[in-house]
Amino acid sequence: MIKRNFFLITSVGTLIVFFVYLFFFSENNFHKHRELGLKIKQLDENIANTKNQINNTYTFEQLEKDTAGKLEKYAREQLNLQKPNEEVYIVVYE
């Protein structure tokens, strides 16, 4: 009975010391894991924000190109504007 209690007490004590060492004193302690987890979360948010900015820039550039094409088409057809060194013939139907 005494040997059994001694074994139980020493094994539980060893486990407690081991877990205290792991949580507070080891190279990969709980505090470091928490800091790294927060940093990963922050970096994931930065990645998501950057992807959103890239998508917004892409759609803005596409919109800008479409708008420029429509603006040029309107200027050529309605205002009879032309590019330098270009001849424009206007056909008038009677």
C-alpha positions, 0 to 999 in steps of 0.5 A: 500500500505504501509503495502504491501511494508513493508511486502515485504521488511521485507520478502525479508530482512529476506530471505537475512539474512537467506541465508547469515547465511546459506552460511557463519555462519551455522554449515553446511556452503558452505565452509565446503560442498565444502571441504567435496565434494573435500574429497569425490572426493579424496577418490573415486579416492583412491578407484579406484586406490586401486581396480586397484592395487588389480586387477593388483596384482591378474593378476600378481599372476595368471601369476606367477602361470601359468609361474611357472607351465609352467617352471616346466613342461619344466624343467621336460620334456626337461631338465630331472630334478626331485624333491628330493626323486623322481624317474624318468623313461625315456622311449626311443622309438627306 
